[in-house]
């Protein structure tokens, strides 16, 4: 998985009751676009994310 600063991310809810979480990658901490990523979620919360199977990246501009 490769990402750049500004890419949008989606973490899918794991249960029917769980909502998807959306955010923006504000810092790529791995080499060559690799994780971990510092993410600012749409609710304002920031955290370092190590992506799992429920994680997808929406590239900037497409």
PyMOL Python script that loads the backbone (N, CA, C, O; Angstrom):
from pymol import cmd

cmd.read_pdbstr("""\
ATOM      1  N   UNK A   1       0.841  -1.168   0.000  1.00  0.00           N
ATOM      2  CA  UNK A   1       0.000   0.000   0.000  1.00  0.00           C
ATOM      3  C   UNK A   1       0.889   1.234   0.000  1.00  0.00           C
ATOM      4  O   UNK A   1       1.783   1.360   0.836  1.00  0.00           O
ATOM      5  N   UNK A   2       0.645   2.139  -0.933  1.00  0.00           N
ATOM      6  CA  UNK A   2       1.379   3.391  -1.004  1.00  0.00           C
ATOM      7  C   UNK A   2       0.390   4.542  -0.904  1.00  0.00           C
ATOM      8  O   UNK A   2      -0.715   4.476  -1.443  1.00  0.00           O
ATOM      9  N   UNK A   3       0.795   5.585  -0.214  1.00  0.00           N
ATOM     10  CA  UNK A   3      -0.044   6.772  -0.072  1.00  0.00           C
ATOM     11  C   UNK A   3       0.852   7.997   0.007  1.00  0.00           C
ATOM     12  O   UNK A   3       2.052   7.898   0.262  1.00  0.00           O
ATOM     13  N   UNK A   4       0.241   9.151  -0.216  1.00  0.00           N
ATOM     14  CA  UNK A   4       0.936  10.419  -0.078  1.00  0.00           C
ATOM     15  C   UNK A   4       0.103  11.334   0.803  1.00  0.00           C
ATOM     16  O   UNK A   4      -1.096  11.129   0.990  1.00  0.00           O
ATOM     17  N   UNK A   5       0.765  12.345   1.337  1.00  0.00           N
ATOM     18  CA  UNK A   5       0.064  13.325   2.147  1.00  0.00           C
ATOM     19  C   UNK A   5      -1.081  13.906   1.341  1.00  0.00           C
ATOM     20  O   UNK A   5      -0.904  14.268   0.178  1.00  0.00           O
ATOM     21  N   UNK A   6      -2.256  13.999   1.952  1.00  0.00           N
ATOM     22  CA  UNK A   6      -3.428  14.540   1.278  1.00  0.00           C
ATOM     23  C   UNK A   6      -4.387  13.480   0.779  1.00  0.00           C
ATOM     24  O   UNK A   6      -5.555  13.779   0.529  1.00  0.00           O
ATOM     25  N   UNK A   7      -3.918  12.232   0.624  1.00  0.00           N
ATOM     26  CA  UNK A   7      -4.827  11.160   0.232  1.00  0.00           C
ATOM     27  C   UNK A   7      -5.889  10.986   1.306  1.00  0.00           C
ATOM     28  O   UNK A   7      -5.638  11.221   2.488  1.00  0.00           O
ATOM     29  N   UNK A   8      -7.063  10.577   0.889  1.00  0.00           N
ATOM     30  CA  UNK A   8      -8.174  10.300   1.800  1.00  0.00           C
ATOM     31  C   UNK A   8      -8.178   8.810   2.123  1.00  0.00           C
ATOM     32  O   UNK A   8      -7.787   7.990   1.292  1.00  0.00           O
ATOM     33  N   UNK A   9      -8.616   8.464   3.320  1.00  0.00           N
ATOM     34  CA  UNK A   9      -8.690   7.063   3.709  1.00  0.00           C
ATOM     35  C   UNK A   9     -10.099   6.744   4.199  1.00  0.00           C
ATOM     36  O   UNK A   9     -10.839   7.615   4.657  1.00  0.00           O
ATOM     37  N   UNK A  10     -10.439   5.467   4.085  1.00  0.00           N
ATOM     38  CA  UNK A  10     -11.690   4.946   4.629  1.00  0.00           C
ATOM     39  C   UNK A  10     -11.346   3.689   5.410  1.00  0.00           C
ATOM     40  O   UNK A  10     -10.664   2.794   4.911  1.00  0.00           O
ATOM     41  N   UNK A  11     -11.831   3.640   6.642  1.00  0.00           N
ATOM     42  CA  UNK A  11     -11.732   2.419   7.438  1.00  0.00           C
ATOM     43  C   UNK A  11     -13.155   1.915   7.599  1.00  0.00           C
ATOM     44  O   UNK A  11     -13.988   2.565   8.231  1.00  0.00           O
ATOM     45  N   UNK A  12     -13.427   0.758   7.026  1.00  0.00           N
ATOM     46  CA  UNK A  12     -14.772   0.193   7.023  1.00  0.00           C
ATOM     47  C   UNK A  12     -15.168  -0.285   8.414  1.00  0.00           C
ATOM     48  O   UNK A  12     -14.359  -0.864   9.140  1.00  0.00           O
ATOM     49  N   UNK A  13     -16.433  -0.033   8.777  1.00  0.00           N
ATOM     50  CA  UNK A  13     -16.960  -0.541  10.033  1.00  0.00           C
ATOM     51  C   UNK A  13     -16.970  -2.062  10.007  1.00  0.00           C
ATOM     52  O   UNK A  13     -17.268  -2.673   8.981  1.00  0.00           O
ATOM     53  N   UNK A  14     -16.647  -2.662  11.130  1.00  0.00           N
ATOM     54  CA  UNK A  14     -16.538  -4.127  11.183  1.00  0.00           C
ATOM     55  C   UNK A  14     -17.855  -4.828  11.483  1.00  0.00           C
ATOM     56  O   UNK A  14     -17.970  -6.036  11.278  1.00  0.00           O
ATOM     57  N   UNK A  15     -18.837  -4.100  11.958  1.00  0.00           N
ATOM     58  CA  UNK A  15     -20.145  -4.679  12.252  1.00  0.00           C
ATOM     59  C   UNK A  15     -21.215  -3.815  11.601  1.00  0.00           C
ATOM     60  O   UNK A  15     -20.938  -2.708  11.138  1.00  0.00           O
ATOM     61  N   UNK A  16     -22.433  -4.329  11.572  1.00  0.00           N
ATOM     62  CA  UNK A  16     -23.540  -3.596  10.964  1.00  0.00           C
ATOM     63  C   UNK A  16     -23.754  -2.258  11.672  1.00  0.00           C
ATOM     64  O   UNK A  16     -24.097  -1.265  11.032  1.00  0.00           O
ATOM     65  N   UNK A  17     -23.554  -2.229  12.976  1.00  0.00           N
ATOM     66  CA  UNK A  17     -23.785  -1.011  13.748  1.00  0.00           C
ATOM     67  C   UNK A  17     -22.644   0.007  13.619  1.00  0.00           C
ATOM     68  O   UNK A  17     -22.828   1.180  13.943  1.00  0.00           O
ATOM     69  N   UNK A  18     -21.477  -0.430  13.153  1.00  0.00           N
ATOM     70  CA  UNK A  18     -20.309   0.446  13.074  1.00  0.00           C
ATOM     71  C   UNK A  18     -20.311   1.238  11.773  1.00  0.00           C
ATOM     72  O   UNK A  18     -20.506   0.686  10.690  1.00  0.00           O
ATOM     73  N   UNK A  19     -20.091   2.541  11.902  1.00  0.00           N
ATOM     74  CA  UNK A  19     -20.000   3.397  10.719  1.00  0.00           C
ATOM     75  C   UNK A  19     -18.580   3.376  10.176  1.00  0.00           C
ATOM     76  O   UNK A  19     -17.625   3.134  10.914  1.00  0.00           O
ATOM     77  N   UNK A  20     -18.450   3.634   8.870  1.00  0.00           N
ATOM     78  CA  UNK A  20     -17.136   3.803   8.269  1.00  0.00           C
ATOM     79  C   UNK A  20     -16.511   5.076   8.832  1.00  0.00           C
ATOM     80  O   UNK A  20     -17.212   6.035   9.156  1.00  0.00           O
ATOM     81  N   UNK A  21     -15.178   5.074   8.944  1.00  0.00           N
ATOM     82  CA  UNK A  21     -14.446   6.260   9.388  1.00  0.00           C
ATOM     83  C   UNK A  21     -13.675   6.813   8.195  1.00  0.00           C
ATOM     84  O   UNK A  21     -13.040   6.065   7.451  1.00  0.00           O
ATOM     85  N   UNK A  22     -13.738   8.123   8.024  1.00  0.00           N
ATOM     86  CA  UNK A  22     -13.088   8.791   6.902  1.00  0.00           C
ATOM     87  C   UNK A  22     -12.084   9.794   7.439  1.00  0.00           C
ATOM     88  O   UNK A  22     -12.311  10.414   8.478  1.00  0.00           O
ATOM     89  N   UNK A  23     -10.966   9.954   6.726  1.00  0.00           N
ATOM     90  CA  UNK A  23      -9.962  10.908   7.162  1.00  0.00           C
ATOM     91  C   UNK A  23      -8.988  11.243   6.056  1.00  0.00           C
ATOM     92  O   UNK A  23      -9.106  10.776   4.924  1.00  0.00           O
ATOM     93  N   UNK A  24      -8.015  12.073   6.422  1.00  0.00           N
ATOM     94  CA  UNK A  24      -6.984  12.518   5.489  1.00  0.00           C
ATOM     95  C   UNK A  24      -5.611  12.170   6.055  1.00  0.00           C
ATOM     96  O   UNK A  24      -5.343  12.369   7.240  1.00  0.00           O
ATOM     97  N   UNK A  25      -4.760  11.655   5.198  1.00  0.00           N
ATOM     98  CA  UNK A  25      -3.385  11.379   5.601  1.00  0.00           C
ATOM     99  C   UNK A  25      -2.650  12.714   5.670  1.00  0.00           C
ATOM    100  O   UNK A  25      -2.527  13.420   4.669  1.00  0.00           O
ATOM    101  N   UNK A  26      -2.164  13.049   6.863  1.00  0.00           N
ATOM    102  CA  UNK A  26      -1.458  14.315   7.014  1.00  0.00           C
ATOM    103  C   UNK A  26       0.053  14.110   7.104  1.00  0.00           C
ATOM    104  O   UNK A  26       0.818  15.070   7.015  1.00  0.00           O
ATOM    105  N   UNK A  27       0.481  12.858   7.279  1.00  0.00           N
ATOM    106  CA  UNK A  27       1.917  12.562   7.272  1.00  0.00           C
ATOM    107  C   UNK A  27       2.126  11.078   6.977  1.00  0.00           C
ATOM    108  O   UNK A  27       1.476  10.217   7.569  1.00  0.00           O
ATOM    109  N   UNK A  28       3.037  10.798   6.059  1.00  0.00           N
ATOM    110  CA  UNK A  28       3.449   9.419   5.758  1.00  0.00           C
ATOM    111  C   UNK A  28       4.743   9.177   6.528  1.00  0.00           C
ATOM    112  O   UNK A  28       5.734   9.873   6.306  1.00  0.00           O
ATOM    113  N   UNK A  29       4.743   8.204   7.424  1.00  0.00           N
ATOM    114  CA  UNK A  29       5.906   7.974   8.278  1.00  0.00           C
ATOM    115  C   UNK A  29       6.771   6.813   7.821  1.00  0.00           C
ATOM    116  O   UNK A  29       7.880   6.643   8.327  1.00  0.00           O
ATOM    117  N   UNK A  30       6.300   6.013   6.881  1.00  0.00           N
ATOM    118  CA  UNK A  30       7.087   4.918   6.340  1.00  0.00           C
ATOM    119  C   UNK A  30       7.849   5.367   5.102  1.00  0.00           C
ATOM    120  O   UNK A  30       7.616   6.453   4.572  1.00  0.00           O
ATOM    121  N   UNK A  31       8.754   4.521   4.655  1.00  0.00           N
ATOM    122  CA  UNK A  31       9.549   4.821   3.455  1.00  0.00           C
ATOM    123  C   UNK A  31       8.723   4.603   2.196  1.00  0.00           C
ATOM    124  O   UNK A  31       7.939   3.658   2.120  1.00  0.00           O
ATOM    125  N   UNK A  32       8.898   5.474   1.210  1.00  0.00           N
ATOM    126  CA  UNK A  32       8.284   5.313  -0.115  1.00  0.00           C
ATOM    127  C   UNK A  32       6.769   5.165  -0.074  1.00  0.00           C
ATOM    128  O   UNK A  32       6.203   4.365  -0.819  1.00  0.00           O
ATOM    129  N   UNK A  33       6.111   5.930   0.789  1.00  0.00           N
ATOM    130  CA  UNK A  33       4.656   5.922   0.844  1.00  0.00           C
ATOM    131  C   UNK A  33       4.055   4.790   1.644  1.00  0.00           C
ATOM    132  O   UNK A  33       2.839   4.597   1.638  1.00  0.00           O
ATOM    133  N   UNK A  34       4.888   4.043   2.329  1.00  0.00           N
ATOM    134  CA  UNK A  34       4.410   2.911   3.120  1.00  0.00           C
ATOM    135  C   UNK A  34       3.952   3.372   4.509  1.00  0.00           C
ATOM    136  O   UNK A  34       4.365   4.434   4.976  1.00  0.00           O
ATOM    137  N   UNK A  35       3.097   2.575   5.173  1.00  0.00           N
ATOM    138  CA  UNK A  35       2.646   2.887   6.529  1.00  0.00           C
ATOM    139  C   UNK A  35       3.808   2.861   7.506  1.00  0.00           C
ATOM    140  O   UNK A  35       4.867   2.310   7.207  1.00  0.00           O
ATOM    141  N   UNK A  36       3.611   3.454   8.667  1.00  0.00           N
ATOM    142  CA  UNK A  36       2.351   3.985   9.209  1.00  0.00           C
ATOM    143  C   UNK A  36       2.049   5.384   8.677  1.00  0.00           C
ATOM    144  O   UNK A  36       2.911   6.077   8.136  1.00  0.00           O
ATOM    145  N   UNK A  37       0.761   5.769   8.860  1.00  0.00           N
ATOM    146  CA  UNK A  37       0.283   7.076   8.427  1.00  0.00           C
ATOM    147  C   UNK A  37      -0.292   7.832   9.620  1.00  0.00           C
ATOM    148  O   UNK A  37      -0.975   7.252  10.465  1.00  0.00           O
ATOM    149  N   UNK A  38      -0.010   9.120   9.679  1.00  0.00           N
ATOM    150  CA  UNK A  38      -0.687   9.984  10.638  1.00  0.00           C
ATOM    151  C   UNK A  38      -1.939  10.481   9.935  1.00  0.00           C
ATOM    152  O   UNK A  38      -1.862  11.101   8.874  1.00  0.00           O
ATOM    153  N   UNK A  39      -3.098  10.205  10.536  1.00  0.00           N
ATOM    154  CA  UNK A  39      -4.382  10.494   9.897  1.00  0.00           C
ATOM    155  C   UNK A  39      -5.185  11.446  10.771  1.00  0.00           C
ATOM    156  O   UNK A  39      -5.249  11.290  11.991  1.00  0.00           O
ATOM    157  N   UNK A  40      -5.797  12.436  10.125  1.00  0.00           N
ATOM    158  CA  UNK A  40      -6.777  13.302  10.789  1.00  0.00           C
ATOM    159  C   UNK A  40      -8.147  12.873  10.288  1.00  0.00           C
ATOM    160  O   UNK A  40      -8.488  13.050   9.118  1.00  0.00           O
ATOM    161  N   UNK A  41      -8.922  12.306  11.201  1.00  0.00           N
ATOM    162  CA  UNK A  41     -10.263  11.861  10.839  1.00  0.00           C
ATOM    163  C   UNK A  41     -11.201  13.055  10.736  1.00  0.00           C
ATOM    164  O   UNK A  41     -10.925  14.125  11.279  1.00  0.00           O
ATOM    165  N   UNK A  42     -12.308  12.860  10.037  1.00  0.00           N
ATOM    166  CA  UNK A  42     -13.253  13.946   9.794  1.00  0.00           C
ATOM    167  C   UNK A  42     -13.826  14.519  11.085  1.00  0.00           C
ATOM    168  O   UNK A  42     -14.316  15.648  11.084  1.00  0.00           O
ATOM    169  N   UNK A  43     -13.779  13.770  12.186  1.00  0.00           N
ATOM    170  CA  UNK A  43     -14.252  14.292  13.474  1.00  0.00           C
ATOM    171  C   UNK A  43     -13.180  15.108  14.201  1.00  0.00           C
ATOM    172  O   UNK A  43     -13.418  15.590  15.308  1.00  0.00           O
ATOM    173  N   UNK A  44     -11.983  15.270  13.577  1.00  0.00           N
ATOM    174  CA  UNK A  44     -10.910  16.058  14.148  1.00  0.00           C
ATOM    175  C   UNK A  44      -9.865  15.258  14.906  1.00  0.00           C
ATOM    176  O   UNK A  44      -8.792  15.778  15.213  1.00  0.00           O
ATOM    177  N   UNK A  45     -10.162  13.995  15.212  1.00  0.00           N
ATOM    178  CA  UNK A  45      -9.231  13.135  15.932  1.00  0.00           C
ATOM    179  C   UNK A  45      -8.040  12.800  15.039  1.00  0.00           C
ATOM    180  O   UNK A  45      -8.212  12.507  13.856  1.00  0.00           O
ATOM    181  N   UNK A  46      -6.820  12.843  15.610  1.00  0.00           N
ATOM    182  CA  UNK A  46      -5.608  12.460  14.872  1.00  0.00           C
ATOM    183  C   UNK A  46      -4.969  11.265  15.549  1.00  0.00           C
ATOM    184  O   UNK A  46      -4.916  11.190  16.776  1.00  0.00           O
ATOM    185  N   UNK A  47      -4.483  10.326  14.742  1.00  0.00           N
ATOM    186  CA  UNK A  47      -3.812   9.147  15.273  1.00  0.00           C
ATOM    187  C   UNK A  47      -2.914   8.533  14.209  1.00  0.00           C
ATOM    188  O   UNK A  47      -3.082   8.780  13.015  1.00  0.00           O
ATOM    189  N   UNK A  48      -1.962   7.734  14.661  1.00  0.00           N
ATOM    190  CA  UNK A  48      -1.101   6.975  13.752  1.00  0.00           C
ATOM    191  C   UNK A  48      -1.837   5.679  13.414  1.00  0.00           C
ATOM    192  O   UNK A  48      -2.335   4.985  14.301  1.00  0.00           O
ATOM    193  N   UNK A  49      -1.899   5.365  12.123  1.00  0.00           N
ATOM    194  CA  UNK A  49      -2.655   4.213  11.647  1.00  0.00           C
ATOM    195  C   UNK A  49      -1.725   3.233  10.949  1.00  0.00           C
ATOM    196  O   UNK A  49      -0.930   3.610  10.088  1.00  0.00           O
ATOM    197  N   UNK A  50      -1.840   1.969  11.337  1.00  0.00           N
ATOM    198  CA  UNK A  50      -1.202   0.857  10.647  1.00  0.00           C
ATOM    199  C   UNK A  50      -2.330   0.111   9.940  1.00  0.00           C
ATOM    200  O   UNK A  50      -3.077  -0.615  10.596  1.00  0.00           O
ATOM    201  N   UNK A  51      -2.479   0.266   8.624  1.00  0.00           N
ATOM    202  CA  UNK A  51      -3.643  -0.256   7.909  1.00  0.00           C
ATOM    203  C   UNK A  51      -3.818  -1.765   8.026  1.00  0.00           C
ATOM    204  O   UNK A  51      -2.858  -2.534   8.076  1.00  0.00           O
ATOM    205  N   UNK A  52      -5.090  -2.150   8.066  1.00  0.00           N
ATOM    206  CA  UNK A  52      -5.474  -3.554   8.039  1.00  0.00           C
ATOM    207  C   UNK A  52      -6.339  -3.812   6.824  1.00  0.00           C
ATOM    208  O   UNK A  52      -6.387  -2.992   5.907  1.00  0.00           O
ATOM    209  N   UNK A  53      -7.014  -4.929   6.810  1.00  0.00           N
ATOM    210  CA  UNK A  53      -7.837  -5.329   5.679  1.00  0.00           C
ATOM    211  C   UNK A  53      -9.063  -4.463   5.473  1.00  0.00           C
ATOM    212  O   UNK A  53      -9.666  -4.492   4.400  1.00  0.00           O
ATOM    213  N   UNK A  54      -9.443  -3.692   6.483  1.00  0.00           N
ATOM    214  CA  UNK A  54     -10.632  -2.843   6.397  1.00  0.00           C
ATOM    215  C   UNK A  54     -10.300  -1.413   5.966  1.00  0.00           C
ATOM    216  O   UNK A  54     -11.136  -0.519   6.102  1.00  0.00           O
ATOM    217  N   UNK A  55      -9.098  -1.188   5.451  1.00  0.00           N
ATOM    218  CA  UNK A  55      -8.551   0.131   5.156  1.00  0.00           C
ATOM    219  C   UNK A  55      -8.405   0.303   3.654  1.00  0.00           C
ATOM    220  O   UNK A  55      -7.908  -0.594   2.972  1.00  0.00           O
ATOM    221  N   UNK A  56      -8.833   1.446   3.131  1.00  0.00           N
ATOM    222  CA  UNK A  56      -8.585   1.739   1.720  1.00  0.00           C
ATOM    223  C   UNK A  56      -8.144   3.191   1.561  1.00  0.00           C
ATOM    224  O   UNK A  56      -8.491   4.051   2.370  1.00  0.00           O
ATOM    225  N   UNK A  57      -7.377   3.448   0.509  1.00  0.00           N
ATOM    226  CA  UNK A  57      -6.857   4.775   0.216  1.00  0.00           C
ATOM    227  C   UNK A  57      -7.533   5.295  -1.045  1.00  0.00           C
ATOM    228  O   UNK A  57      -7.617   4.600  -2.057  1.00  0.00           O
ATOM    229  N   UNK A  58      -8.012   6.535  -0.963  1.00  0.00           N
ATOM    230  CA  UNK A  58      -8.574   7.227  -2.121  1.00  0.00           C
ATOM    231  C   UNK A  58      -7.541   8.262  -2.542  1.00  0.00           C
ATOM    232  O   UNK A  58      -7.330   9.258  -1.851  1.00  0.00           O
ATOM    233  N   UNK A  59      -6.899   8.020  -3.683  1.00  0.00           N
ATOM    234  CA  UNK A  59      -5.811   8.888  -4.149  1.00  0.00           C
ATOM    235  C   UNK A  59      -6.318  10.289  -4.447  1.00  0.00           C
ATOM    236  O   UNK A  59      -7.437  10.467  -4.929  1.00  0.00           O
ATOM    237  N   UNK A  60      -5.484  11.286  -4.156  1.00  0.00           N
ATOM    238  CA  UNK A  60      -5.798  12.675  -4.451  1.00  0.00           C
ATOM    239  C   UNK A  60      -5.937  12.841  -5.961  1.00  0.00           C
ATOM    240  O   UNK A  60      -5.094  12.372  -6.726  1.00  0.00           O
ATOM    241  N   UNK A  61      -6.996  13.503  -6.378  1.00  0.00           N
ATOM    242  CA  UNK A  61      -7.184  13.759  -7.803  1.00  0.00           C
ATOM    243  C   UNK A  61      -7.639  12.547  -8.582  1.00  0.00           C
ATOM    244  O   UNK A  61      -7.505  12.515  -9.805  1.00  0.00           O
ATOM    245  N   UNK A  62      -8.171  11.556  -7.907  1.00  0.00           N
ATOM    246  CA  UNK A  62      -8.674  10.429  -8.690  1.00  0.00           C
ATOM    247  C   UNK A  62      -8.896   9.311  -7.849  1.00  0.00           C
ATOM    248  O   UNK A  62      -9.321   8.257  -8.323  1.00  0.00           O
TER     249      UNK A  62
END
""", "prot")
cmd.dss("prot")
cmd.show_as("cartoon", "prot")
cmd.util.cbc("prot")
cmd.orient("prot")
